[in-house]
Amino acid sequence: MRQLLWATTVLLACSTALTAEKARTYRSITWERLLQAGPPLQQLGWLATRHSKEIEASDWSIGCETLDRDQAKFSVYKEHLGELGAKHGRLQSGWAKCEKQKGVYQFEWLDECVNGLSEQGVEPWICLCYGNPIYGSNVQLGSALAPIVQSQEAMAAWLKYVEATVTRYRNSVTTWEIWNEPFGQGKDYAIMVLATAEVIRKAQPKAVIMVTAITPSDRAIVLEALKNEGKIALVDYWSYHPYDRNPDASYAAVDKIKAELARYSPEYKVYQGEAGCPAILEWTHALSHHPWTEYSQAKWNLRRMAGDRVRGIPCSVFTIIDLKYPDMLQSFGLIRSNLLHEFIYKRPTFYAVQHMMGFFDNSVKPIGFSAFESNATRALSVARFDKAGDPIIVFWYSDRIPDDQMEWDRIDIVLKDVVFREPVLVDLLTGKVFALKDGAWRREGTNTVVDQLPVWDSPMMLAEREQVPLRAGEASKSR
């Protein structure tokens, strides 16, 4: 008996040790280091976050892609969706997963996703894709359109599937994207857009229809096809997917897209429909062959979001969780997972995105980039917003790829035509809210002057203290 008790005690001790070790392993050391860093200012508290249900409206979207190919599990992250504060979520419809037998639809898996998003206060929007092997087409990213649009049977089946999907979800889904990234397939994609959009409009007359990300030459073909058929008003948004190592470097191309669309219709709008950043050096897919870290990932996503928000561009962050691609475990997730699709931890970028989405809802109006003078030695972006008549300034170094350093420069800056009463400084990455030092800022006529303002290659915010809600209770270091 004594030996049995001793063995039991040892086993319990080992089990406890393993559990403790697992707990130590399953955390983000990156996030812990970020929480310990920051400019040497008095911290007032932490920026309050809001659940999606608490936010009336915003243009923020979160990516919930590839569930149609079982590269992630919706149930693993469902409860975390609302925490982010996103008001929209992108799904992919999965023709092949819904129609495994000709003419027989199985929507139960998609019901779980659509209903689950709605339960979290997040409005789902659906990318209608991909092909279906039972009709001779492929289920993967980059699959060809020709086997569908050039086959009478396959095209009829596709349109029937689209009609069934839109009809089933028209009370929950208002925005439909036609396919995903059919690069270099302009002629076939034009055929698909015209036919698919007609079916969507018939099933849901007030639907919002989105053209997916395509190349400039593909876009010209689709635009001309819509024009020649007298169907310019058939689509609403034109999506683009800007995977640039420096997220601030893509807007010249976006301006060209806007100018081209305006020549066809003043009603056309752009939608940043998918963009994100890896957390490690990836060897393939977007933004590969660069030594990303969880630090630079968080900065990248924040800069992308700030750049889109000040320009009034709806923005979808790719993606909520790591995805198990056929050839890799992709690391774009706000949540880190493993090969078993298990939840590991929330990366720093989860909290950064949460801060941006929770604060910048539709009550915060983008004004544009603010005029300023500073002694900064690097290119500085200074974006201006308005909330209830009060100015909000978001600023960051925008000239280089985000790095993994945690160092702040100190600059003197004059914000033109910006008047504060009692500004506070917010680090949108960590959510820390700081008081400015006495005498560090002053009003000069219609301008605000700030001395020794901390700045780095991630967005910081100046806002009136009364416009910055703090988390209730004592600030937690662990989150």
C-alpha positions as CSV (number, residue, x, y, z in Angstrom):
1,M,0.0,0.0,0.0
2,R,2.8,2.4,0.9
3,Q,4.5,1.7,-2.5
4,L,1.1,2.3,-4.2
5,L,0.7,5.6,-2.5
6,W,4.2,6.6,-3.4
7,A,3.6,5.7,-7.0
8,T,0.4,7.7,-7.1
9,T,2.1,10.7,-5.6
10,V,4.8,10.6,-8.2
11,L,2.3,10.2,-11.0
12,L,0.3,13.2,-9.7
13,A,3.4,15.3,-9.4
14,C,4.5,14.4,-12.9
15,S,1.0,15.2,-14.2
16,T,1.0,18.5,-12.5
17,A,4.5,19.3,-13.8
18,L,3.5,18.4,-17.3
19,T,0.3,20.5,-17.0
20,A,2.4,23.5,-15.7
21,E,4.9,23.0,-18.5
22,K,2.1,22.9,-21.1
23,A,0.7,26.1,-19.7
24,R,4.1,27.7,-19.9
25,T,4.5,26.5,-23.5
26,Y,1.1,27.6,-24.7
27,R,1.6,31.4,-24.3
28,S,2.9,34.2,-26.4
29,I,6.3,35.2,-25.1
30,T,6.2,37.9,-27.8
31,W,3.1,39.4,-26.2
32,E,4.6,39.3,-22.7
33,R,7.7,41.2,-23.9
34,L,5.5,43.8,-25.7
35,L,3.5,44.4,-22.5
36,Q,6.8,45.0,-20.6
37,A,7.9,47.6,-23.2
38,G,6.8,51.1,-24.0
39,P,7.8,54.7,-23.9
40,P,8.7,56.2,-20.4
41,L,5.4,57.9,-19.7
42,Q,2.8,57.5,-17.0
43,Q,0.4,54.8,-18.0
44,L,-3.2,55.7,-17.2
45,G,-4.7,52.4,-18.1
46,W,-5.6,50.1,-21.0
47,L,-7.8,51.0,-24.0
48,A,-11.2,49.3,-23.5
49,T,-12.2,46.8,-26.1
50,R,-15.7,46.0,-27.2
51,H,-17.5,42.9,-28.4
52,S,-19.0,42.9,-31.8
53,K,-22.4,42.9,-30.3
54,E,-21.6,46.2,-28.6
55,I,-20.7,47.9,-31.8
56,E,-23.5,49.3,-34.0
57,A,-21.6,49.5,-37.3
58,S,-18.2,49.5,-38.8
59,D,-16.4,48.5,-42.0
60,W,-14.0,46.0,-40.4
61,S,-14.1,42.4,-41.5
62,I,-12.2,39.3,-40.3
63,G,-11.2,36.5,-42.5
64,C,-12.7,33.1,-41.8
65,E,-11.5,31.5,-45.0
66,T,-10.7,27.9,-46.1
67,L,-13.3,26.1,-43.9
68,D,-14.6,24.7,-47.2
69,R,-11.4,22.8,-47.5
70,D,-11.1,21.8,-43.8
71,Q,-8.0,23.8,-43.4
72,A,-9.3,25.1,-40.0
73,K,-12.1,24.4,-37.7
74,F,-14.8,27.0,-37.1
75,S,-15.7,25.7,-33.6
76,V,-12.1,26.3,-32.4
77,Y,-12.3,30.1,-32.8
78,K,-16.0,30.9,-32.9
79,E,-16.1,32.4,-29.4
80,H,-13.1,34.6,-30.2
81,L,-14.7,36.2,-33.2
82,G,-16.9,38.6,-31.3
83,E,-14.0,39.5,-29.0
84,L,-12.3,41.2,-31.9
85,G,-15.0,43.7,-32.6
86,A,-15.3,43.0,-36.3
87,K,-18.8,43.6,-37.8
88,H,-18.2,41.4,-40.9
89,G,-16.6,38.0,-41.5
90,R,-15.5,36.5,-44.8
91,L,-16.4,32.9,-45.6
92,Q,-15.9,30.7,-48.6
93,S,-18.9,28.8,-49.8
94,G,-17.3,25.5,-50.9
95,W,-19.2,24.2,-53.8
96,A,-17.4,20.9,-53.7
97,K,-18.1,20.5,-50.0
98,C,-21.8,21.4,-50.4
99,E,-22.5,19.3,-53.5
100,K,-20.7,15.9,-53.3
101,Q,-23.4,14.2,-55.2
102,K,-24.9,15.8,-58.3
103,G,-28.0,17.8,-57.4
104,V,-27.8,17.1,-53.7
105,Y,-26.7,19.9,-51.4
106,Q,-25.3,19.5,-47.9
107,F,-25.2,23.0,-46.3
108,E,-25.0,21.9,-42.6
109,W,-21.3,22.8,-42.3
110,L,-21.9,26.2,-43.8
111,D,-25.0,26.7,-41.6
112,E,-22.7,26.4,-38.6
113,C,-20.4,29.1,-39.9
114,V,-23.1,31.5,-41.0
115,N,-25.2,31.1,-37.9
116,G,-22.1,31.1,-35.7
117,L,-20.9,34.5,-37.0
118,S,-24.4,36.0,-36.6
119,E,-24.5,34.7,-33.0
120,Q,-21.3,36.6,-32.4
121,G,-22.7,39.9,-33.8
122,V,-20.7,39.5,-37.0
123,E,-22.4,39.7,-40.4
124,P,-21.1,37.0,-42.7
125,W,-20.2,37.7,-46.3
126,I,-19.6,34.9,-48.7
127,C,-17.0,34.3,-51.4
128,L,-18.7,31.9,-53.8
129,C,-16.0,29.4,-54.8
130,Y,-14.3,27.0,-55.8
131,G,-14.7,24.3,-58.5
132,N,-16.2,20.8,-58.0
133,P,-14.5,17.6,-59.1
134,I,-17.8,15.9,-59.9
135,Y,-18.1,18.5,-62.7
136,G,-14.5,18.3,-63.7
137,S,-13.1,21.3,-61.9
138,N,-10.7,21.8,-59.0
139,V,-11.3,22.8,-55.3
140,Q,-8.1,24.6,-54.6
141,L,-6.9,28.2,-54.7
142,G,-5.9,29.1,-58.3
143,S,-8.2,26.5,-59.8
144,A,-9.1,27.1,-63.5
145,L,-12.5,28.6,-64.5
146,A,-12.5,27.1,-68.0
147,P,-13.8,23.7,-66.9
148,I,-16.8,25.5,-65.5
149,V,-17.6,28.3,-67.9
150,Q,-16.8,26.3,-71.0
151,S,-18.9,23.3,-70.0
152,Q,-22.7,23.6,-70.4
153,E,-23.3,21.0,-67.7
154,A,-20.8,22.4,-65.2
155,M,-21.9,26.1,-65.7
156,A,-25.5,25.1,-65.3
157,A,-24.6,23.2,-62.1
158,W,-22.6,26.2,-60.8
159,L,-25.4,28.6,-61.3
160,K,-27.9,26.3,-59.7
161,Y,-25.6,26.0,-56.7
162,V,-25.2,29.8,-56.5
163,E,-29.0,30.2,-56.6
164,A,-29.4,27.6,-53.8
165,T,-26.7,29.2,-51.7
166,V,-28.0,32.8,-52.0
167,T,-31.6,31.7,-51.5
168,R,-30.7,29.7,-48.3
169,Y,-28.7,32.6,-46.7
170,R,-30.4,35.7,-48.1
171,N,-31.8,36.6,-44.7
172,S,-28.3,36.5,-43.1
173,V,-25.9,37.4,-45.9
174,T,-26.1,40.5,-48.1
175,T,-22.7,40.6,-49.7
176,W,-21.5,38.0,-52.2
177,E,-18.0,37.8,-53.8
178,I,-17.7,36.0,-57.1
179,W,-14.8,33.5,-56.8
180,N,-11.3,34.2,-55.3
181,E,-8.2,35.4,-57.2
182,P,-8.7,34.0,-60.7
183,F,-5.5,35.7,-61.8
184,G,-4.8,35.6,-65.6
185,Q,-8.3,34.2,-66.4
186,G,-10.0,37.5,-67.5
187,K,-12.1,36.2,-70.4
188,D,-13.4,33.2,-68.5
189,Y,-13.9,35.3,-65.3
190,A,-15.9,37.9,-67.3
191,I,-18.3,35.1,-68.4
192,M,-18.6,33.9,-64.8
193,V,-19.2,37.4,-63.4
194,L,-22.0,38.3,-65.8
195,A,-23.8,35.0,-65.3
196,T,-23.3,34.6,-61.6
197,A,-24.2,38.2,-60.7
198,E,-27.5,37.8,-62.7
199,V,-28.4,34.8,-60.6
200,I,-27.6,36.6,-57.4
201,R,-29.6,39.6,-58.3
202,K,-32.6,37.4,-59.2
203,A,-32.5,35.5,-55.8
204,Q,-31.6,38.6,-53.8
205,P,-32.4,41.9,-55.6
206,K,-30.7,44.1,-53.0
207,A,-27.5,42.0,-52.7
208,V,-24.1,43.7,-52.7
209,I,-22.0,42.0,-55.3
210,M,-18.2,42.0,-55.3
211,V,-15.7,41.3,-58.1
212,T,-12.7,39.4,-56.6
213,A,-9.1,40.4,-56.7
214,I,-7.8,40.1,-60.3
215,T,-4.9,41.5,-62.4
216,P,-5.1,44.9,-64.1
217,S,-5.5,43.2,-67.5
218,D,-8.2,40.9,-66.2
219,R,-10.0,43.9,-64.7
220,A,-10.0,45.7,-68.0
221,I,-11.6,42.6,-69.7
222,V,-14.3,42.3,-67.0
223,L,-15.1,46.0,-67.1
224,E,-15.4,46.0,-70.9
225,A,-17.7,42.9,-70.7
226,L,-20.0,44.6,-68.3
227,K,-20.0,47.8,-70.4
228,N,-20.7,46.0,-73.7
229,E,-23.6,44.0,-72.1
230,G,-25.1,47.2,-70.6
231,K,-24.5,45.6,-67.1
232,I,-22.3,48.2,-65.4
233,A,-24.7,48.3,-62.4
234,L,-24.6,44.6,-62.0
235,V,-21.7,44.7,-59.5
236,D,-20.9,47.1,-56.6
237,Y,-17.4,46.5,-55.1
238,W,-14.1,45.6,-56.7
239,S,-11.9,43.7,-54.2
240,Y,-8.1,43.8,-54.2
241,H,-5.6,41.9,-52.1
242,P,-2.5,44.0,-51.4
243,Y,0.3,41.8,-50.2
244,D,3.2,44.2,-50.0
245,R,6.0,43.8,-47.5
246,N,5.6,47.5,-46.7
247,P,1.8,47.8,-46.2
248,D,2.0,51.5,-46.9
249,A,3.4,50.9,-50.4
250,S,0.3,49.6,-52.1
251,Y,-1.8,52.7,-52.3
252,A,-0.5,54.1,-55.5
253,A,-1.8,50.9,-57.2
254,V,-5.1,51.3,-55.3
255,D,-5.4,54.9,-56.6
256,K,-5.0,53.6,-60.2
257,I,-7.7,51.0,-59.6
258,K,-10.1,53.8,-58.3
259,A,-9.3,56.0,-61.3
260,E,-10.0,53.1,-63.7
261,L,-13.3,52.2,-62.1
262,A,-14.4,55.8,-62.0
263,R,-14.2,55.9,-65.8
264,Y,-16.9,53.2,-66.0
265,S,-19.1,54.2,-63.0
266,P,-19.0,56.7,-60.2
267,E,-20.8,54.1,-58.1
268,Y,-18.0,51.6,-58.1
269,K,-16.1,51.2,-54.9
270,V,-13.0,49.3,-53.8
271,Y,-12.8,46.8,-50.9
272,Q,-9.6,45.5,-49.4
273,G,-11.0,42.0,-49.3
274,E,-8.0,40.1,-48.0
275,A,-4.6,41.0,-46.6
276,G,-2.5,39.9,-43.8
277,C,1.0,39.0,-42.7
278,P,2.8,35.9,-41.6
279,A,4.3,35.5,-38.1
280,I,7.4,33.6,-39.3
281,L,9.6,33.3,-42.4
282,E,7.5,31.4,-44.9
283,W,8.9,29.6,-47.9
284,T,5.8,30.0,-50.2
285,H,2.6,31.9,-50.7
286,A,2.1,35.7,-50.0
287,L,4.9,37.7,-48.3
288,S,7.2,34.7,-48.3
289,H,11.0,34.8,-48.0
290,H,11.1,37.5,-45.4
291,P,12.0,37.0,-41.7
292,W,8.6,38.0,-40.2
293,T,8.1,37.7,-36.5
294,E,5.0,38.2,-34.2
295,Y,6.3,41.7,-33.6
296,S,6.4,42.7,-37.3
297,Q,3.2,40.9,-38.0
298,A,1.3,43.0,-35.5
299,K,2.8,46.2,-36.8
300,W,2.0,45.2,-40.4
301,N,-1.7,44.5,-39.7
302,L,-2.1,47.8,-37.8
303,R,-0.5,49.8,-40.5
304,R,-2.6,48.2,-43.2
305,M,-5.8,48.9,-41.1
306,A,-4.8,52.5,-40.4
307,G,-4.0,53.1,-44.0
308,D,-7.3,51.7,-45.2
309,R,-9.4,53.4,-42.5
310,V,-8.1,56.9,-43.1
311,R,-8.9,56.4,-46.8
312,G,-12.4,55.1,-46.1
313,I,-11.7,51.7,-47.6
314,P,-13.5,48.7,-46.1
315,C,-10.9,46.3,-44.7
316,S,-10.8,42.5,-44.2
317,V,-7.9,41.1,-42.1
318,F,-6.5,37.8,-43.2
319,T,-7.0,35.7,-41.1
320,I,-8.5,34.7,-37.7
321,I,-6.4,31.5,-37.2
322,D,-3.5,29.7,-38.8
323,L,-4.5,27.5,-41.8
324,K,-3.3,24.0,-42.6
325,Y,-2.6,24.3,-46.3
326,P,-1.8,21.1,-48.2
327,D,1.9,22.0,-48.2
328,M,2.3,24.0,-45.0
329,L,0.9,25.3,-41.7
330,Q,0.4,28.9,-42.7
331,S,1.1,31.5,-40.0
332,F,-1.1,34.5,-40.9
333,G,-3.5,33.8,-38.0
334,L,-4.3,36.2,-35.3
335,I,-4.6,33.0,-33.4
336,R,-1.8,30.5,-33.4
337,S,-2.8,26.9,-34.0
338,N,-1.2,23.6,-34.7
339,L,-1.4,20.7,-37.3
340,L,-4.4,19.4,-35.3
341,H,-6.3,22.7,-35.7
342,E,-6.0,23.2,-32.0
343,F,-6.0,26.7,-30.3
344,I,-2.5,27.5,-29.0
345,Y,-2.6,31.2,-28.1
346,K,-3.6,34.7,-29.3
347,R,-0.8,36.4,-31.0
348,P,0.0,40.1,-30.3
349,T,-1.7,40.9,-33.6
350,F,-5.0,39.6,-32.2
351,Y,-5.0,42.3,-29.5
352,A,-3.7,45.0,-32.0
353,V,-6.6,44.2,-34.4
354,Q,-9.0,44.2,-31.4
355,H,-7.9,47.7,-30.4
356,M,-8.3,49.1,-33.9
357,M,-11.7,47.4,-34.5
358,G,-13.1,48.3,-31.1
359,F,-12.2,52.0,-31.3
360,F,-12.5,52.9,-35.0
361,D,-16.2,52.1,-35.6
362,N,-18.4,54.2,-37.8
363,S,-18.7,56.9,-35.2
364,V,-15.1,57.8,-36.0
365,K,-15.0,59.6,-39.3
366,P,-11.9,59.6,-41.5
367,I,-10.8,63.1,-42.5
368,G,-7.6,62.3,-44.4
369,F,-3.9,62.9,-43.9
370,S,-3.1,65.8,-41.6
371,A,-0.7,68.6,-42.5
372,F,2.2,68.8,-40.0
373,E,5.8,69.8,-39.5
374,S,8.3,67.7,-37.5
375,N,11.9,67.0,-37.0
376,A,11.4,63.3,-37.8
377,T,14.2,61.8,-39.8
378,R,12.0,59.1,-41.4
379,A,8.8,59.4,-43.5
380,L,5.9,59.8,-41.2
381,S,2.2,59.2,-41.9
382,V,-0.2,61.4,-39.9
383,A,-3.8,60.4,-40.3
384,R,-6.7,62.5,-39.0
385,F,-10.1,61.3,-37.8
386,D,-13.1,63.0,-36.1
387,K,-15.2,61.6,-33.2
388,A,-18.1,63.7,-32.0
389,G,-16.3,66.9,-33.1
390,D,-13.0,66.0,-31.4
391,P,-9.8,65.4,-33.4
392,I,-8.0,62.0,-33.4
393,I,-4.5,61.7,-34.8
394,V,-2.9,58.4,-35.7
395,F,0.8,58.4,-36.7
396,W,3.5,56.0,-37.6
397,Y,6.7,55.6,-39.6
398,S,5.6,54.3,-43.0
399,D,8.8,54.2,-45.2
400,R,10.0,50.7,-44.4
401,I,9.0,47.2,-43.9
402,P,7.8,46.8,-40.2
403,D,10.6,45.4,-38.1
404,D,10.7,43.5,-34.8
405,Q,12.3,46.3,-32.7
406,M,10.6,47.8,-29.7
407,E,12.2,51.2,-29.7
408,W,10.5,54.6,-29.9
409,D,12.0,57.7,-31.3
410,R,11.2,61.1,-29.8
411,I,10.1,63.8,-32.3
412,D,8.8,67.4,-32.0
413,I,5.8,67.9,-34.2
414,V,3.3,70.7,-35.1
415,L,-0.1,69.4,-36.0
416,K,-1.7,72.0,-38.3
417,D,-5.3,73.0,-37.7
418,V,-5.6,70.5,-34.8
419,V,-6.7,71.7,-31.4
420,F,-6.7,69.4,-28.3
421,R,-7.9,70.2,-24.8
422,E,-6.5,67.2,-22.9
423,P,-4.8,64.7,-25.2
424,V,-3.6,61.3,-24.2
425,L,-1.3,59.0,-26.1
426,V,-2.4,55.4,-27.0
427,D,-0.2,52.6,-28.3
428,L,-2.7,50.8,-30.5
429,L,-0.6,47.6,-30.5
430,T,-0.6,47.0,-26.7
431,G,-3.6,49.1,-25.8
432,K,-1.6,51.1,-23.3
433,V,-2.9,54.6,-22.6
434,F,-0.4,57.2,-21.5
435,A,-0.5,60.7,-20.1
436,L,1.8,63.3,-21.8
437,K,4.3,64.9,-19.6
438,D,3.6,68.3,-18.1
439,G,4.6,71.0,-20.6
440,A,5.1,68.4,-23.4
441,W,2.2,69.9,-25.5
442,R,0.7,73.3,-26.1
443,R,-1.8,75.0,-28.3
444,E,-0.5,77.7,-30.7
445,G,-3.4,79.3,-32.5
446,T,-5.1,76.7,-34.5
447,N,-2.2,74.2,-34.2
448,T,-1.1,71.8,-31.5
449,V,2.6,71.4,-30.7
450,V,3.9,68.3,-29.1
451,D,7.5,67.9,-27.9
452,Q,9.3,64.6,-27.6
453,L,6.4,62.6,-28.9
454,P,7.1,58.8,-29.0
455,V,6.9,57.4,-32.5
456,W,7.8,54.1,-34.1
457,D,6.9,51.9,-37.1
458,S,3.5,51.0,-35.6
459,P,0.4,53.3,-35.2
460,M,0.2,55.4,-32.1
461,M,-2.8,57.7,-31.4
462,L,-3.4,61.1,-29.9
463,A,-7.0,61.7,-28.7
464,E,-9.0,63.6,-26.2
465,R,-8.9,61.8,-22.9
466,E,-12.7,61.8,-22.7
467,Q,-12.9,60.0,-26.0
468,V,-10.6,57.1,-24.9
469,P,-12.5,54.6,-22.8
470,L,-10.3,52.6,-20.4
471,R,-10.8,49.0,-19.3
472,A,-12.7,48.7,-16.1
473,G,-10.9,47.3,-13.1
474,E,-7.3,46.9,-12.4
475,A,-5.1,46.5,-15.6
476,S,-4.0,43.0,-16.3
477,K,-0.5,42.2,-17.5
478,S,-1.4,38.8,-18.9
479,R,-4.5,39.6,-20.9
